[in-house]
Amino acid sequence: MIIREASLLATVGVAAGIAVGVAMSRLIASMLYGLKSYDPLPFTGASLLLIVVALSASWLPADEQQALIRLKRFAMSKSRREN
């Protein structure tokens, strides 16, 4: 669930960033050295990097959550056996 939420947020953020980037690229075209204003490589590279970072950052909390769920289930099953 954590990774799904993080991927949804990252996808929405990347889509919004691409839309704003394309809209603003004509405005900042004079500042781009050696790139066209609609060069797809930087847009694609930055998008993939942001998605990978977002998913990597959500992996540890998701893993810890799963470990806690397993521990809680184990403790509940152990207490049921003792009763």
TIZASE-757150 format. One line per field, with one value per residue (C-alpha): residue in three letters; residue number from 1; x, z, y. Coordinates in steps of 0.001 Angstrom, whole numbers, always signed. Each point is the difference from the previous one (the first is absolute). Example, Ala and Ser with C-alpha at 12.3 -4.5 7.8 and 13.67 -1.06 7.14 Angstrom:
<atoms>
r = c(ALA / SER)
k = c(1 / 2)
X = c(+12300 / +1370)
Z = c(+7800 / -660)
Y = c(-4500 / +3440)
</atoms>
This chain:
<atoms>
r = c(MET / ILE / ILE / ARG / GLU / ALA / SER / LEU / LEU / ALA / THR / VAL / GLY / VAL / ALA / ALA / GLY / ILE / ALA / VAL / GLY / VAL / ALA / MET / SER / ARG / LEU / ILE / ALA / SER / MET / LEU / TYR / GLY / LEU / LYS / SER / TYR / ASP / PRO / LEU / PRO / PHE / THR / GLY / ALA / SER / LEU / LEU / LEU / ILE / VAL / VAL / ALA / LEU / SER / ALA / SER / TRP / LEU / PRO / ALA / ASP / GLU / GLN / GLN / ALA / LEU / ILE / ARG / LEU / LYS / ARG / PHE / ALA / MET / SER / LYS / SER / ARG / ARG / GLU / ASN)
k = c(1 / 2 / 3 / 4 / 5 / 6 / 7 / 8 / 9 / 10 / 11 / 12 / 13 / 14 / 15 / 16 / 17 / 18 / 19 / 20 / 21 / 22 / 23 / 24 / 25 / 26 / 27 / 28 / 29 / 30 / 31 / 32 / 33 / 34 / 35 / 36 / 37 / 38 / 39 / 40 / 41 / 42 / 43 / 44 / 45 / 46 / 47 / 48 / 49 / 50 / 51 / 52 / 53 / 54 / 55 / 56 / 57 / 58 / 59 / 60 / 61 / 62 / 63 / 64 / 65 / 66 / 67 / 68 / 69 / 70 / 71 / 72 / 73 / 74 / 75 / 76 / 77 / 78 / 79 / 80 / 81 / 82 / 83)
X = c(+0 / +2828 / +1769 / -3270 / -692 / +3563 / -102 / -3308 / +1376 / +3203 / -1923 / -2293 / +2986 / +1978 / -2987 / -507 / +3718 / +110 / -3014 / +1549 / +3396 / -1358 / -1989 / +3001 / +2587 / -584 / +469 / +3328 / +1235 / +2686 / +1511 / +280 / +3470 / +190 / -3577 / -3104 / -2938 / -1945 / +2845 / -1623 / +3158 / +215 / -3747 / +122 / +3171 / -1217 / -3393 / +1514 / +2453 / -2767 / -2165 / +2917 / +891 / -3624 / -403 / +3353 / -940 / -3284 / +1550 / +1432 / -3234 / -1943 / +2450 / -164 / -3796 / -54 / +2402 / -2233 / -3084 / +1747 / +1154 / -3504 / -1514 / +2597 / -672 / -3772 / +328 / +2304 / -2406 / -2873 / +1958 / +743 / -3675)
Z = c(+0 / +784 / -3288 / -1931 / +1592 / -612 / -3634 / -492 / +1530 / -2037 / -3230 / +614 / +898 / -3053 / -2283 / +1452 / -274 / -3635 / -792 / +1691 / -1519 / -3517 / +567 / +1415 / -2432 / -2549 / +2708 / +1137 / -3433 / +9 / +3195 / -1329 / -1413 / -2617 / +428 / -2017 / +1857 / -412 / +402 / +1282 / +1547 / +2987 / +628 / -114 / +2053 / +2721 / +120 / +369 / +2623 / +2086 / -179 / +1006 / +2927 / +1191 / -136 / +1699 / +2779 / +594 / +29 / +3537 / +1714 / -1936 / +1036 / +3646 / -123 / -1341 / +2735 / +2673 / -1485 / +39 / +3602 / +1100 / -1666 / +1655 / +3423 / -454 / -1040 / +2924 / +2491 / -1440 / +445 / +3651 / +808)
Y = c(+0 / +2432 / -670 / +338 / +3395 / +1156 / -1079 / +1795 / +3201 / -277 / -574 / +2965 / +2164 / -1054 / +595 / +3471 / +690 / -1051 / +2178 / +3037 / -781 / -137 / +3180 / +1852 / -1379 / +2736 / +2587 / -1415 / -1147 / +2671 / -1478 / -3555 / -565 / -2737 / -1177 / +588 / +1463 / -3267 / -2479 / -3222 / -1472 / +2385 / -264 / -3797 / -267 / +2341 / -1725 / -3456 / +1217 / +1576 / -3128 / -2241 / +2274 / +144 / -3772 / -552 / +2417 / -1830 / -3466 / +186 / +1122 / -2639 / -2694 / +1076 / +34 / -3560 / -1133 / +1531 / -1656 / -3391 / +552 / +981 / -3075 / -2227 / +1514 / -404 / -3629 / -716 / +1567 / -2035 / -3212 / +826 / +575)
</atoms>
